[in-house]
């Protein structure tokens, strides 16, 4: 039971909360009934794009009932200027009827948001004001993410990590321990695209081994000691239950890890792209 508990949950000091390591994205079709079922099953980390307003009513109701258990990671519509970051935070607070957002994160850094003095200063100010507890970014640029892990005020990095794209193991994870103590704790890591947008669930040409399930993909990400949680986007309650049942198996065994990495290499090379372990 102790091992199961340690695999399924993680204490996040900056949030002052314990989180279920399977985070829930609200923008993949799960209806309100399924959303509430997920919370009842123990999931408590909710990724919520402010622009979509998806599940805003259901989330607001849940926060009213159990605010201190739930973790909301909100993404402003725009994060290109300091004022847009603050406006996004204020909109999230109003929409959810809460006094604070657990995590305010810039979305897709370098494309949909910018890392400038203005945006960084506003994120830090919002954290100092207590309107957000933690600040983070989602980012595809792994070398840049590694630099931010080593030297930035960020509390969280949301990164792509899966068996077909394991490059964070080289470009990001080694830098998590490099941050000076004066800069605060190392950033916690949220992985997404665990199924490589579904490609890991399909049989590559010539592959004779087992094909992965979504649960296998989540277990792959969570087996890394550097990954605090992984996002899932179930389309319905049945998929949610399948994912939770898979996680009860715990981390991948060494044999399963070899299989997943080999499958990931094949998926990565499916379109003729040479695989490099990065």
Long-range contacts (C-beta under 8 A, 24 or more apart in sequence): 3-250, 4-248, 4-250, 7-222, 7-247, 7-250, 7-251, 8-42, 8-247, 10-188, 10-228, 10-229, 12-71, 12-188, 12-228, 13-185, 14-133, 14-134, 14-155, 14-156, 14-184, 14-185, 14-188, 15-71, 15-102, 15-103, 15-133, 15-134, 16-133, 17-44, 17-68, 17-69, 17-71, 17-102, 19-44, 19-45, 19-71, 19-228, 19-229, 20-44, 20-45, 20-229, 21-222, 21-228, 21-229, 21-230, 21-247, 22-218, 22-229, 22-230, 22-232, 22-243, 22-244, 22-247, 23-47, 23-73, 23-190, 23-229, 23-230, 23-231, 23-232, 24-231, 24-232, 24-234, 25-192, 25-231, 25-232, 25-233, 26-52, 26-54, 26-55, 26-59, 27-52, 27-54, 27-233, 28-233, 28-234, 28-235, 29-233, 29-234, 29-235, 29-236, 30-55, 30-233, 30-234, 30-235, 30-236, 30-237, 30-240, 31-236, 32-57, 32-58, 33-237, 34-234, 34-236, 34-237, 34-240, 35-59, 35-62, 36-62, 37-237, 37-240, 38-234, 38-240, 39-66, 39-70, 41-240, 41-244, 44-69, 44-70, 44-71, 45-71, 45-73, 45-229, 46-70, 46-71, 46-72, 46-73, 47-73, 47-75, 47-231, 48-72, 48-73, 48-74, 48-75, 48-92, 48-96, 49-74, 49-75, 49-107, 50-74, 50-75, 50-76, 50-77, 50-88, 50-91, 50-92, 50-95, 51-75, 51-76, 51-77, 53-95, 56-95, 56-96, 59-96, 60-95, 60-96, 60-97, 60-98, 63-96, 63-97, 63-98, 64-97, 67-98, 70-102, 71-102, 71-103, 72-96, 72-98, 72-101, 72-102, 72-103, 73-102, 73-103, 73-105, 73-136, 73-156, 73-158, 73-190, 74-101, 74-103, 74-104, 74-105, 75-105, 75-106, 75-107, 75-138, 76-104, 76-106, 76-107, 76-113, 78-112, 78-113, 79-106, 79-107, 79-109, 79-112, 79-113, 79-114, 79-119, 80-113, 80-114, 80-119, 81-114, 81-116, 81-118, 81-119, 82-116, 82-118, 82-119, 82-121, 82-122, 83-118, 83-122, 85-119, 85-122, 85-123, 85-126, 86-122, 86-125, 86-126, 89-126, 89-131, 89-132, 93-131, 99-131, 100-130, 100-131, 100-132, 100-133, 101-131, 101-132, 101-133, 102-132, 102-133, 102-134, 103-132, 103-133, 103-134, 103-135, 103-136, 103-155, 103-156, 104-132, 104-134, 104-135, 104-136, 105-135, 105-136, 105-137, 105-138, 105-156, 105-158, 106-136, 106-137, 106-138, 107-137, 107-138, 108-138, 108-139, 108-140, 109-137, 109-138, 109-139, 109-141, 109-144, 110-139, 110-140, 110-141, 110-144, 113-137, 115-148, 120-152, 120-153, 123-153, 124-153, 127-155, 136-187, 136-190, 138-192, 142-167, 142-168, 142-171, 142-172, 142-278, 143-171, 145-171, 145-172, 146-171, 146-172, 146-174, 146-175, 147-175, 148-187, 149-175, 149-176, 149-178, 149-179, 149-186, 149-187, 150-175, 150-178, 150-179, 151-178, 151-179, 151-180, 151-183, 152-179, 152-183, 152-187, 153-183, 153-184, 154-187, 155-184, 155-185, 155-187, 155-188, 156-187, 156-188, 156-189, 156-190, 157-187, 157-188, 157-189, 157-190, 158-189, 158-190, 158-191, 158-192, 158-231, 159-189, 159-190, 159-191, 159-192, 160-191, 160-192, 160-193, 161-189, 161-191, 161-192, 161-193, 161-194, 161-221, 161-224, 161-227, 161-230, 162-191, 162-193, 162-194, 162-195, 162-196, 162-200, 162-217, 162-220, 162-221, 162-264, 163-196, 163-200, 163-212, 163-217, 163-220, 163-260, 163-261, 163-263, 163-264, 163-267, 164-196, 164-199, 164-200, 164-264, 164-265, 164-267, 164-268, 165-193, 165-196, 165-264, 165-268, 166-261, 166-264, 166-277, 166-278, 167-277, 167-278, 168-226, 169-224, 169-277, 170-277, 170-278, 171-278, 172-226, 173-224, 173-226, 176-226, 188-228, 189-226, 189-227, 189-228, 190-227, 190-228, 190-229, 190-230, 190-231, 191-221, 191-227, 191-229, 191-230, 191-231, 192-230, 192-231, 194-218, 194-220, 194-221, 194-230, 194-231, 194-232, 196-264, 196-267, 199-267, 199-270, 200-263, 200-264, 200-267, 202-267, 204-263, 204-266, 204-267, 204-270, 205-270, 206-266, 207-263, 207-266, 209-259, 209-262, 209-263, 210-259, 211-263, 212-260, 212-263, 213-242, 213-246, 214-239, 214-242, 214-243, 214-246, 215-242, 215-243, 215-245, 215-246, 215-247, 215-249, 216-246, 216-252, 216-256, 216-260, 217-260, 218-243, 218-246, 218-247, 219-246, 219-247, 219-249, 219-250, 219-251, 219-252, 219-256, 220-252, 220-257, 220-260, 222-247, 222-251, 223-251, 223-252, 223-257
